[in-house]
Amino acid sequence: MYPRLWQTFMRLRYQLFQVRSCMCLTKCSDVAVIQNCLSKENELRCRQQLQRHSAAYASKKPAAAILVSLCTAKGEPAFLFTLRSSKLKGKHKGDVSFPGGKVDPSDDSIVHTAVREAQEELGISVTEENIWGVMRPLFDGSGMMIAPVLANLGPVESLKICANKEEVEEIFIIPIHHACAVQNRGYTHFRLRGQYYYTLPVFLNAQYKVWGLTAVASDTTLALLLPGIYISMMHIVHQH
């Protein structure tokens, strides 16, 4: 699609998204669905859908894994995020993230990598029953493959969090209903060599802005949890 035509299409699509999102979030039925998005019934549906992503990891092993952390806070479904320590080296210090890191040779699986990193960063024990499955792989700017492991940690009030201050500066939550609200969502359009390349989500108006791969993983999770209610605007033009 030609760049200007594509930009017009994306602008119109975003306007439609705003209208539909406002309509959706005023429906009592949709509010109830968001409130119950971590129910056993929805968990089973999500687990079944996540099984189809296993083929994506058959030919290539990821170099890292993250634990996309769902929880409840005062009974409300939410994401649990970390703010990476500003003392860390590298370009991602001080960023909002999910627990995660590079695969260690001793890790039995990518799930083990994500669980181990969560234990190292937050001091929490994530059991097998907490794990819903592995979402489709993510790729950073260098092409590194990252496996997002989806987990429900349960009530945040019951978690015995002991953050590793060398890696984590702060821990905070964003309720699912907040992330779904149109006024709290934005999108960044990227160009490459003068042409439209891709669109990535940004989550706003919380304690910290959520962007980058953390926002991508959050966006993918919301689309999985709330089909028909959460409308993703993320788009990547695949290069051949």
Helices and strands as residue ranges (DSSP letters): H 3-24, H 28-35, H 40-50, G 51-57, E 64-73, E 76-84, E 96-97, E 100-102, H 110-122, G 128-130, E 131-134, E 138-139, E 145-155, G 156-158, E 168-175, H 176-180, G 182-184, E 185-192, E 195-203, H 212-225, E 235-236
